């Protein structure tokens, strides 16, 4: 349970940055960017719950402990969106958007490092993996263009 809680705290800190960026986007009047961030972060966050579920899956955790871990991991995104949306300072909005960009870059770096670099060192990347990553990136781009 300790490992799961530590992972949930790390995910929560990451999600705080995402929430700050979402709120800041709406504050500066970039509703399309805010919507794009919401959709992108939803898609990306779907798998984050596995990060703290896997270490405790054999222990048969209670619903209460799962809800607590979910609140620790996901709650900061909501708090971040409120804070980012209620701050009317341009420098803070830029900072919050930069923090969100950092969160996106962190995820992109980790995915590329794990999928591309490690797999290429062992063997050639299967076409399906490459096609899946490329399709996901293209989907996010098209969604952003469509929302604008």
C-alpha positions, 0 to 999 in steps of 0.5 A: 500500500505504501508503494501505491500511495507514493505512486498516487502522490507522484501522479497527483503532483503531475495532475496538478500541473495539468489542472493548472494549465487547463484553468489558465487556458480558460482564464486567458480566453483560449477556450479551444486550448482548454478544451484540447487540454481537457480531452488530451489529458483525459485520454492520457490519464485513463491509464494512470490509475493502473500505476497505483492499482498494480502494486496492490492488486494481489492484496485485494484492496477495499473500495475505500482505499481505492477511492482514497488513492484515486482522490490523491492521484486525481484530486489535484487536477481539479484543484489545479483547474480551480486555481488556474481558472481563478487567478487573473495574473498574466505572469501566473497564467504563463507559469501555469501553462508552462507547468502544463507544457512540462507535464506533457513533455514529461509524458512524451519523453517517458513514452518515447524513452520506454517504447522507442529507445529500449525497444529499438535497442532490443529489436525492431519496433513492431509496425503496430506499436509505431502505428498506434503511437502515430495514430494517437498523436494524429488524433490529438492533433486533429481534435485540436484543429477541430475544436478551434 
